[in-house]
Amino acid sequence: MTKNLAPDPITTEIIFNALQSVTDESFVALMKSAYSTNIKERHDHSTAIVDRGGRLVVQAANSIPVHIASMLGLMRTLLAKYPLSDIHEGDVFCANDPYHGGGTHLPDVNIARPVFVDGVLIGFVCNIAHHADIGGMSPGSMAGGMTEIYQEGLRIPVVKLFRHGQIDQDLFDLILLNVRVVEERRGDYNAQFAALRLAHRRLLEIVAKNGVDMVTAVFASIIDRTFARMKTAIAGIPDGTYRFEDVLDNDGAGTDDVKIALTVTVRGDGAVFDFTGTDRQVPGNVNIPLNGTIAAVCYVVKAMLDPELPNNQGVIDSVTVTAPPGTVVSCVAPASVASRAHTSQRIIDVVIGALAEALPDKAVGAANGANSMAIFSGIHPTTGRPYVYLETLGGGFGGRNDRDGKDGVQVHITNTSNLPIEAIEMEYPLLVEAYGLIEDTGGAGTWRGGMGLRRVVRPMGHDCLFTGVGERFRHQPWGIFGGEPGRSGRFAIQEADGTERPMPTKFGDAVLRHDQSAVIETPGAGGYGPPSGRSVEKRDEDRRSGKFSDAYMTKHYGVAPSGGG
Amino acid sequence: MGWLIGVDVGGTFTDFYAIDRATGAIAIHKTPSTPANPADAILAGLDVLSTTHGIPAGAIERLAHGTTVATNTLLQRKGAPVALITTEGFRDLLEIGRQIRPKMFDLKADAPPPLVPREHRFEVRERMTARGTALVELEDAAIDAAIDQVAASGAEACAVCLLFAFLNPVHERRIGARLAERLPGVSVSLSSAVQPEFREYERFSTTALNAYLQPVIGRYMLRLGQELTKRAPNARLGINQSSGGLMSVERAADFPVRTALSGPAAGAIGAAHVATLSGHPDVITLDMGGTSADVALIRGFEAEIGFGREVAGFPVRLPIVDVHTVGAGGGSIAWFERDGLLKVGPISAGAEPGPACYGRGGIEATVSDANLILGRLSSTLIGGAITLDPAAARAAVQPIAARLGFSIEATAEGILGIVTANMVRAIRTVSIERGHDPRDFVLMPFGGAGALHAGEVARALDMTTIIVPPAPGILCAQGLVVSDLKEDFVTTTRMAFEPGNRQAIESVIASLNREAQAWFTVEPVPAERRRLRLAIDLRYIGQNFELTVPIAQTGGASPALPDVETVRRQFFEIHEKTYGHFTPDDPIETMNFRLTALGETDRLPPPSTDTTARRTLTAMSRRDVWFDDAYRTTPVYDRSMLIPGQAFDGPAIVEQLDATTVIHPGDSVGVDTALNLVVEIAR
């Protein structure tokens, strides 16, 4: 490749635009033809193009932050395992294992196909999707209580699933035998294969139009430009050493207060995120591989410094992330990892906490910090068929330097929508008795934190099972710069007379009788700046809207309720 | 015999397209819009049509009106104070929405605050179940207590949004009736009337928007109706809806949210009309104006309809012509991103100050400046109304060229390349991502800037043919003239789609049909113009998304349900097209039943042309136009002098009052009988 072929900013922009179409198009194709609800409706999948060195060039606009980690992990293990002489046209590589395939949890199945032009490897197209089941001890492969990766499902190291365009049927049969609802899973794999073929074809069309040298030069140019842009942003952070630590409530398997500690060192345009001091990995499945930790750090650094920045290798290369192996943020085999999303949320809180001093205008109060989940299962009393209804609920988003936190939303790396109440009740024998914001849950502040959500659900005409997985139930989401913490979340079972029995942070399969209701309350979020700085107009709004009680207003703002309203 | 007139009120201009139903004679007119009271521009324009085009107001049979009043009211948040009455326990539903953020990576991007503040959202104790039965009865005292709160809130409009009201509207109707009785000055929107479909947040949001718009649009419609009755007593006024059909003024006042996306809809209907006249059933439209470009798909001469969209950040669940918008227009500004890449748009110089070449104080380089530098645009636009300043355009592009180390021309060409790439990506979204290959379509550019860029867009998508309509700048107004009267009826009834339920399914259809027949009578629509189209949203049991399957069309009689197996096969076909697979053995179920009632308008003749005088093709001038790295001497034709049958090859420029068409070297052009330019791209 000629060195001085540096593509100009216009050509780069136009080809970059075309490459984005490749990943966006294959993203939609995968979403449409998949079977898993996770992919089809929650869009828990990603598509990308990487260069021949395994560096991420372009990711679909709606890709999931943590999936970057898995894709790069796959590329790294793939290129380490297979010499270039053993990578051929029509091969498709597949992996999901955190320890032998670069993944972050088993339901995320990762595939990649090399792209050759005139016999020369120019890069790979790849995609990743969260399958509704990958086997293991629990349907859905995501339940709490699993303490070893072996229980979480089928482990796939990086393997060749296609050789020279031919699927290895023996291997595929082995994979499919190990998952539930095999026909649907086969459909998910086929959707991934089809999306890969589409991306491969489209990338070759772009090469045909622009020439292979130009396209590969644009690959490099995109990464270099993002890297330089990111470095400029990092250079804007005052030099210094910044520390913060926080804890997960528990691992759901007996360990409380799992600490995550971080030291950030910024020198010039360099930033090192060192998680030394973090607790050892735990039995419960809240461990996260280093790849996942890197993805969480990259998410929050980009969100704080430059949200519009393209997501590619340039972002990842611009920071250094280290953590001692065997800790909860850099776990080693056979640690269980299925619920690593909670840990991602906490890592993000810790990074924000550490950088708040250096970037006060970009920092936000701690958000609800969880991926609050409730599962209802039972036998439909009229049809006699079993049902499972799973919902993840949002909560408060933290106060910001110039505005309040948002009430009742998914935060940071999670952005999945709720299921309409009318859809729930038409589908399942459940009654949603209430769904709303919880009074007094947003932390007070100059800019207050967002409010948590409350949902009350009753089984109709039968008893069902209720599972809850929460976080920030014991440790409140903190405020910053004098902002007050938001209120914690909680689970409870409510009797017909209104009395409530509290439930643990993480529990499985509690019986919920037909005359009882499940109460799910998600955490609020922390405020920003001291409550004394809150404007009269904002305080009036808090009171007028009924989002905060007079007692709360008096306690936190020291002002008696105004008579006029 | 009389005239049919389409009036499209846009942000800058109000356009008129008038056609004599008998002779096919056409008059077009453009006048500046009057945002303070849009009706003023309409009345002024009608005066001009009367005095200079000889169209007496008394000879106007129908006036079809497209309005952006609702859209602007929403964008500027100038609607009325609204209150909400909702089911106990769900006061915050309108605020929570789907609990998602608009941008994952942006810590400060929030969905807009709800149009009804929390203190104006009131609960009533009542509850319907998923079977449409009352689990908790609604007491009169509860209604009155809620209405007391509405009265005290000072709201001018009230949205009534109860869970499962789409199945059983009785509670909503009781509240509505009592509101009308006790607070006659307050407009009322019931979710079961605005859009009786399931999924509460989308229905509530649509209903709240409707309430928010009711007082403003109601006043506007009332005034416009009165003025027109005075001036043009024989004219029936039709208001354009987002679904691409007209409704009466009264319905527009009741359901103003239906007009919120009507602007792009008219363009698509106009394009479908031109497609019909030119015999091209499958068209991709490219409506490029000053700030944005709208793209849409027309298949089988009909614009594609979607059922959900966001308007000003709020979801709206209604039938809407499926238009995709991208920030690419003549005024789009070229700028350097922090990583050094050149971007064009979505920020636009707008009408004020406008592109640098307009000489109204704009200093940033825009797409129009690039077109002027390259000779694609003339410095004196036809009609001489506006003179463009090439020196100002070059001065604006110069700093970008200097930073790139490029010539000014190469930079201008690059700006056009980027704006093309942006539009190409939008077209790929509506075509390829939905299973349609753009190579099977012709490209129809319109709006002021579409035909300047169509050649590049078509090349990038390997499309072979471009159709440029005779009056690209007023295609929306033309679309209004040919729009049918339209009303969409919908009801959600979930049941297994199987032979055993045939009777139940037919009774749902029968009940929708009764509503449609009543509408035919009220409008009234004469028997020979009545059309009914039935579609059912079906899904596999257990799925959470539906596919709309067309079932039957009639000339006004109740549509009959074909045998269940036929419909199942249709569902499988659509499922395969949309999702790439289907499973023939799995049970399917109905969700929404949709009955569209149409009052068909006249099938208009092609515009009349004077073909008696056989004009020879002559260029009105020649100028240097930049194509592929060099200026080439290029003939410029006057569009108004072209007649059917003429043909010429590119490079060429075709100018007309409201648009400029660029013909690239090697492309060939023919003028068809409907006066369209048909451009064949060189292969």
Contacts between the chains, C-beta under 8 A, distances in Angstrom:
chain1	res1	chain2	res2	distance
A	8	B	404	6.3
A	8	B	406	7.4
A	8	B	414	7.9
A	9	B	336	7.4
A	9	B	340	5.5
A	9	B	341	5.0
A	9	B	342	4.7
A	9	B	404	6.4
A	10	B	342	5.3
A	10	B	404	7.1
A	10	B	406	8.0
A	10	B	411	7.9
A	10	B	414	3.6
A	10	B	417	6.3
A	10	B	418	6.5
A	12	B	341	5.9
A	13	B	341	4.6
A	13	B	342	5.5
A	13	B	343	6.8
A	13	B	418	5.6
A	13	B	421	7.4
A	14	B	417	5.4
A	14	B	418	6.2
A	14	B	421	4.8
A	16	B	341	7.1
A	17	B	418	7.7
A	17	B	421	4.3
A	17	B	422	7.1
A	17	B	424	7.9
A	17	B	425	6.0
A	18	B	421	7.1
A	20	B	425	7.3
A	21	B	424	7.9
A	21	B	425	5.5
A	21	B	428	5.5
A	24	B	429	7.7
A	24	B	433	7.5
A	25	B	428	6.7
A	25	B	432	6.1
A	25	B	433	5.8
A	28	B	433	4.6
A	29	B	433	7.7
A	29	B	580	7.7
A	32	B	578	6.4
A	32	B	579	5.0
A	32	B	580	6.3
A	33	B	579	5.4
A	33	B	580	3.6
A	33	B	581	6.2
A	37	B	544	7.3
A	40	B	545	7.7
A	41	B	544	5.8
A	41	B	545	7.2
A	65	B	104	7.4
A	187	B	581	6.5
A	190	B	581	7.9
A	191	B	580	7.2
A	194	B	580	6.7
A	225	B	339	3.8
A	225	B	340	5.7
A	225	B	341	6.5
A	226	B	339	5.9
A	228	B	339	6.7
A	228	B	340	7.8
A	229	B	338	4.9
A	229	B	339	4.2
A	232	B	338	7.1
A	299	B	105	7.2
A	302	B	105	5.9
A	303	B	105	4.9
A	303	B	106	7.0
A	303	B	107	5.3
A	304	B	107	7.0
A	306	B	338	7.2
A	307	B	103	6.8
A	307	B	105	4.3
A	307	B	106	4.2
A	307	B	107	7.3
A	307	B	109	7.8
A	308	B	105	7.9
A	309	B	339	7.8
A	310	B	339	7.7
A	362	B	107	7.3
A	364	B	107	5.6
A	393	B	99	7.2
A	394	B	96	8.0
A	394	B	99	4.0
A	394	B	100	7.9
A	397	B	101	7.8
A	400	B	107	6.7
A	400	B	108	6.0
A	402	B	108	7.8
A	403	B	108	6.9
A	403	B	110	7.7
A	406	B	101	7.2
A	406	B	110	5.1
A	406	B	111	7.9
A	407	B	95	6.9
A	407	B	96	7.6
A	408	B	92	7.1
A	408	B	95	7.2
A	408	B	96	4.5
A	408	B	99	5.9
A	409	B	99	5.4
A	409	B	100	6.8
A	409	B	101	5.5
A	410	B	99	5.6
A	410	B	100	5.8
A	410	B	101	6.8
A	411	B	101	7.8
A	413	B	104	7.6
A	415	B	100	5.2
A	415	B	101	5.8
A	415	B	104	5.0
A	416	B	100	7.1
A	417	B	98	3.8
A	417	B	99	6.3
A	417	B	100	5.0
A	418	B	96	7.6
A	418	B	98	5.8
A	418	B	99	4.9
A	419	B	544	7.5
A	420	B	198	7.3
A	420	B	199	4.5
A	420	B	200	5.6
A	420	B	201	6.3
A	420	B	202	7.9
A	421	B	90	7.7
A	421	B	93	7.8
A	421	B	163	6.4
A	421	B	200	5.8
A	422	B	130	7.1
A	422	B	163	6.6
A	422	B	164	6.2
A	422	B	166	7.9
A	422	B	198	4.7
A	422	B	199	6.1
A	422	B	200	5.1
A	423	B	198	7.1
A	423	B	199	6.6
A	423	B	544	6.4
A	425	B	129	7.0
A	425	B	130	4.1
A	425	B	164	7.8
A	426	B	130	4.6
A	426	B	198	7.1
A	426	B	494	5.9
A	427	B	542	7.8
A	431	B	129	7.7
A	431	B	135	7.6
A	433	B	89	5.9
A	434	B	89	3.6
A	434	B	90	7.2
A	435	B	89	6.9
A	435	B	90	6.0
A	435	B	92	7.4
A	435	B	93	6.4
A	435	B	96	7.3
A	436	B	89	6.9
A	436	B	90	6.8
A	436	B	91	6.0
A	436	B	92	3.9
A	436	B	93	7.4
A	436	B	96	7.5
A	437	B	92	4.7
A	437	B	95	7.1
A	437	B	96	7.1
A	453	B	96	6.9
A	453	B	99	7.4
A	456	B	89	7.7
A	544	B	119	5.0
A	545	B	117	6.7
A	545	B	118	4.0
A	545	B	119	5.5
A	546	B	118	6.1
A	546	B	119	6.5
A	547	B	118	6.7
